[in-house]
Amino acid sequence: MSFQIPDCFYRVSVKALVVDASQRFLLVREENGLWELPGGGLDFGESPQEGLRRELKEEMALEAKYISDHPHYFFSVINPKGQYIVNAVYPTSLFHLEFKPSPECQEIRFFSPSEVFEIKEWMYPNVLEFARLYKIH
């Protein structure tokens, strides 16, 4: 059985915007060496907050103290697999940053937009778009 994915189909990912005192944002380095915003794909039937809590727990073994009711950023990009994705980025605070490494989180680090662009070849396309938007605001 095959089915057609409509032209307007986007995979929705919920992402955490965790910032430090210098207003740099948290990224996670995946096993492939690329940096990504914390979070992941929203499962059918989940609220964005439920999905983000699940992703943080699965990928980093961390719990969110707070997740905003509304995203502060919402944008679309094409990922390296050629898939159309949408990122909804929610201001989030964590109880601590003592993560447990996994294939989707080998390292964590706070970045400024300019630091992202200095090593752009190691960033996923959505991180580059987010850094561009974050720099504007």
C-alpha positions in Angstrom: 0.0 0.0 0.0 1.4 3.4 -0.9 0.1 6.8 -0.2 0.8 10.3 -1.4 2.1 12.9 1.0 0.5 16.2 0.2 2.7 19.1 -1.0 1.8 21.1 2.2 3.0 18.3 4.6 5.5 19.4 7.2 6.9 17.3 10.1 6.4 19.3 13.3 9.2 19.5 15.8 9.0 21.1 19.2 12.2 22.7 20.4 13.3 24.1 23.7 14.8 27.6 23.9 17.0 27.5 27.0 19.1 30.6 27.5 21.9 31.5 29.8 22.6 34.8 31.6 24.4 36.1 28.4 21.3 35.3 26.3 23.1 32.5 24.5 20.9 29.5 23.6 21.4 25.8 24.4 22.3 23.4 21.6 23.0 19.6 21.7 25.6 17.8 19.7 24.3 14.6 18.2 26.3 11.5 17.5 27.0 12.6 13.9 28.7 15.7 15.2 26.0 18.1 14.2 24.4 20.6 16.6 20.7 20.8 17.1 18.1 22.6 19.3 16.9 20.3 22.1 13.6 18.6 21.4 12.2 16.6 18.5 9.2 15.4 16.6 5.7 15.9 18.0 3.8 12.7 18.2 0.1 12.5 17.2 -2.2 13.5 20.1 0.5 15.2 22.2 0.4 18.8 23.2 3.6 20.7 22.4 4.5 20.8 26.1 4.0 17.0 26.5 6.1 16.3 23.4 8.9 18.6 24.5 8.9 17.1 28.0 9.1 13.6 26.4 11.9 14.5 24.0 14.0 16.2 26.7 13.6 13.1 28.9 14.3 10.6 26.1 17.3 12.5 24.5 18.9 14.1 27.6 17.3 12.5 30.7 16.4 16.0 31.8 13.2 17.4 33.2 11.7 20.8 32.3 10.9 23.1 35.1 8.9 25.4 32.8 7.7 25.4 29.2 5.9 28.4 27.8 2.3 28.0 26.7 3.1 29.5 23.3 6.1 29.3 21.0 8.3 32.4 20.6 9.6 31.2 17.2 7.8 29.2 14.4 9.6 28.6 11.1 10.0 26.0 8.3 13.1 24.6 6.7 14.2 21.6 4.7 16.3 19.2 6.7 19.3 17.3 5.3 17.1 14.4 4.2 15.1 16.8 2.0 12.0 16.7 4.3 10.0 19.8 5.0 9.9 20.5 8.7 8.4 23.1 11.0 10.0 24.0 14.3 8.0 25.5 17.1 10.5 26.9 19.7 9.2 27.2 23.3 11.0 29.2 26.0 12.0 26.5 28.5 13.8 26.2 31.8 15.4 23.1 33.1 15.9 21.9 36.7 19.7 21.4 35.9 22.0 20.7 33.0 23.4 17.4 34.2 22.3 15.4 31.1 22.8 11.7 30.4 24.6 11.2 27.0 22.6 9.5 24.2 23.0 9.2 20.4 20.9 12.4 20.1 22.8 14.3 22.8 26.6 13.7 23.2 27.4 17.2 24.4 25.6 20.5 25.3 26.8 24.0 24.9 25.4 27.5 24.8 25.9 29.5 21.6 25.4 33.0 20.4 24.1 33.5 16.8 27.6 34.6 15.7 29.1 31.5 17.2 26.6 29.4 15.3 27.6 31.0 12.0 31.3 30.6 12.7 30.9 26.8 12.6 27.8 26.7 10.3 29.0 23.5 8.6 28.4 21.7 11.9 24.8 23.0 12.3 21.5 21.6 11.2 19.7 23.9 8.7 17.0 24.7 11.3 19.7 25.9 13.8 21.0 28.3 11.2 17.5 29.6 10.5 16.8 29.9 14.3 20.1 31.8 14.9 19.2 34.2 12.1 15.8 34.9 13.6 17.2 35.0 17.2 19.7 37.6 16.1 17.0 39.9 14.7 15.0 39.9 18.0 
